[in-house]
Amino acid sequence: MGMRLKGKVAVVTGAASGIGAAIAVRFAEEGAKVVIGDISVEGEQIAARIRESGGDALYVATDIRSEESCRRLMQSAQDHFGGLHVLVNNAGVQTAGNVTTATEEDWERVMGVNLRGAWYCCKHAIPLMEKQGGGSIINIASTHAFRTQRNYFPYHSSKAGLMAMTLGICIDFGEKGIRANNICPGYIETPLTREHMRQVPNREEKERFMLSSHPLRRFGKPEDVANAALFLASDESSFISGTSLIVDGGRSAFQKADPE
């Protein structure tokens, strides 16, 4: 195990699978004590995997649409591990639709998890971080916040709001030693994205087209995002706050990608 996060306690939301699970595991490999917050009981499997590998992890069943649930999640880090140094707001959902076709239920569901849930977590994590002299907040936004596609409303709206919230935290709490940054992933191969692609007509053609828009000629993996999160959680990034780290294999460098 590495020691880049030795002595730190981290909360990772949405860590039962995909990007969140990869972040939790990576943090534990680098010495962090990890609290996994997720609505799915599969989060306990990730915690057990970490413990079996010699790390220290706790699963806390969490519905981040509830402020009280978020408060309990943050307090569990304090009560169980004695502090809170890193918060990764990773939990997220999306739905199809545009400004005219999206329903109020669509809006409330996406905003409730992606933005309001992140706010609740920050609201109850920051006072704990203040008491110990600082911390690092990492919000998992998306390249959709600034370069979207058809029918991604209200998802792209929620991620743009999350990025703006990060800036506010950076300004309001920097003097308390609290840093806040965004990670903006592009297309990352997770169980959810793979399931989505299985339902796409002409899947192979679609994948070839998508791959052609990646200069590195591969799709992202959860571990790619986890490594970026590790950097922002560690003291190596101690003078970095209020920024957005794009993790998309160079895809956002294209104005438009045409099939090759």
N, C-alpha and C positions, 0 to 999 in steps of 0.2 A: 504493500500500500504506500501511496505517496503521502506527503505531509503538507500540501499546499493549503489545506483547510483544517489543519490540526487545531483543536480547541474551539472550533466554530460549530454552532448549531444552526441548521437550515430547515426551513419549512418549504416544501414543494407541493403546490396544489395540482390536481389532475395527474397524479404520479402513479396511477394504477397501470398505465400502459403508455406506449408511444414515447413522445418527447419527454414527458414528465418522469416516466420510469427511468429513462436513460440518464436524466439529470440527477435523480436521486441516487442511482447506482454510482455514477461518476463522482459525485460529491463524497459518498461514503468511501470510495476507493482512495480519496485524497484526505481522509481523516475526519470528515465532518460527521457529527451526529445528526441524523436526518429524521424529520417528522413528515410523514406522507399523509397529505390530506386529499381524500377522494370520496365521492359518493359510492363508488364501487368497492365491494369487499375484496376485490382482487388486489387492492392496495396492500392487504396483509401479506399476500404472496411476495410482493416486491420487498416488503420489510423483512420477511423471513429469509429471502434470498440474500439480503444484505447481512443479516445476522449470521447466516451460515457461512458467509465469506469472511467473517471476522469483524464486521462493522457493527455499528449500533444504530438501530432504526426503530421507529414507532409508527404504527398506522392509526390514524384517527378518522373515523367515519365523518365526512364533512359534506354538507350541502352549502356551497358558498353563496347561494341565493339568500341565505339566512344570515343576518348579521350576528346573531347569537352563536350560530354554528362556527362562524369565522373567529369570533372572540374566543371560543373554547379551543379552537385549533391553535391559535397563537399562545394562549395560556398554557396549553399542554406542553409546548416547547419549554416554557419557563419552569413549569412544575416538574417535568420529567428529566430535563437535561440542564436546567439551571440558567437558561438565557436564550436569546434569539439574536443571531448575527446576520442571517441571510434569509430573505423571502423571495421565492420565485413564484410569481403569479402566472401559472401555465394553463390552468383549467380553461377550457373554451369549447364552444359549440358553434355551429353555423347552420344556415338554412338557405335554400334557394329563393330567389325572388328579386324584384326591383322595387323602386319607390312606389309604383302603382299597384303591384301585385302582392307585395308583402302585407301580411295581416298584423293587427295589433299584437296578436299572440306571438307571431314570429319575432316582432321587435322586442317584446318583453322578455322572451326566452333568451335571445341572444344577448341583449343588454344586461339582463339579470346575471348571467354567468360571466360574460367577457369583460364587462366594465364595472357594473355595480358590485359584483363579487370581488373583483380585484380591489376596488375602493374599500370594501369592508375589511379585507385582509390587511391592507395598508393602514387603515384607521386603527386597528388593534395591534399591529406589529410595531408601528413607529414608537409609541410610548415605551415599549419594552426595550427597543434599541436605544432610545434616548437615555435610559437609566444606566446603560453600560458604556455610553460614549460614542455610539454610532453603529452603523450597519450598512448592508448593501441590499437594495431592492432591485430585482430583475423582472421586468414585465415582458412576457412573451407576446409581442404584437404580431405583425405580419407585413409582408411586402404589399398586401392588398390595401394597406392604409394609404399608400401613395401611388400604386400602380395596379389597378384592379381589372376585373373582367366582367363580362355580362352576368347579371343576376346574382351578384354577391352582396346585395343590400339585404339586411342591415349589418352583415358581417364586417364589411370594410369600414362602416361607420363606427362600429364598436372598437375596432382596432385603432382607428385614427384617434378616437377619444382616449384610449388607453395611452397612446403615445403622448398626448397633451397632458394627461394626468401625471405622467412621469416627469415632464418638465416642471410642473408645479411643485412636485415633491422635492425635486432637485433644488429649486430656488427657496422654498419655504423651510427646508430642514437641513440644508447643507451645513449651516453653522453648528448643527448638532452632531455633525460627523456622519450624517446619513447620505449615502449616494443612491441615485436612482437612474437606471438605464433600461433601454429597450433592446430586445433581440427581435429582429424581423426575419423569420424564416421564409423561404420560398417553398417550393414543392418538396416535402419531406416524406419519405416512404414510411408510413405508420400503418397499423392495422386498419384505421379508419380510412385513410386515403387509398389503400389497396382495395378495400371493400367498395369504395366509391368507383374506382377504375373498373372493377369487375362488372359494374352495371352500365358502363358507358358503351354505346353502340360504336362499332369499328374501333375497338379498344387498341389493337395493335397499331393502327394508323395514328390514333390519338397520341399514343405513347411515343411513336417516332417523331411526331411533330413537336411534342413537348421537349423531348430530348435534344432536338435541334436548336432549341432556344437556350440551352445550357452550354456556355463555352467550355466547361470542364467535362462535358459529354457524359455526365452521370447525374442521377437524382440524389438528393440529400438523404442522409440517414439520421435517425434520432441522436446518434453519438456526435454528429457534427454540431448540432445545437448544444448538446451537453458540454462539449469542450469550450464553446463560446461562453456558456453560462459559468463554467469553472473559472475562466479568466476574470469575468466581471465580479464573481463572488470573492476572489482571492485578493490579497493585498497587492498583487502585481498591478492591479488597476486602481490603486488608491487615489489617483488624481483624475480619474475618469468619472464624470457624472453628467447626466442630462443628454446623453448621446444615444444613437441608435446603431446597433451593429447588424448589418445585413448579412444573412447566411443563406445564400441562394445560388451558389455556384456561378455567379456572374450573370444570372438571368436578367436582373433588373438593368443591366448595362445596355440591353437591346431596346431600341425605340419600338421596333416591331420585328418579330421573327417570322420568316417565311419557311415553308417546308423545303428541305433540301432534296 
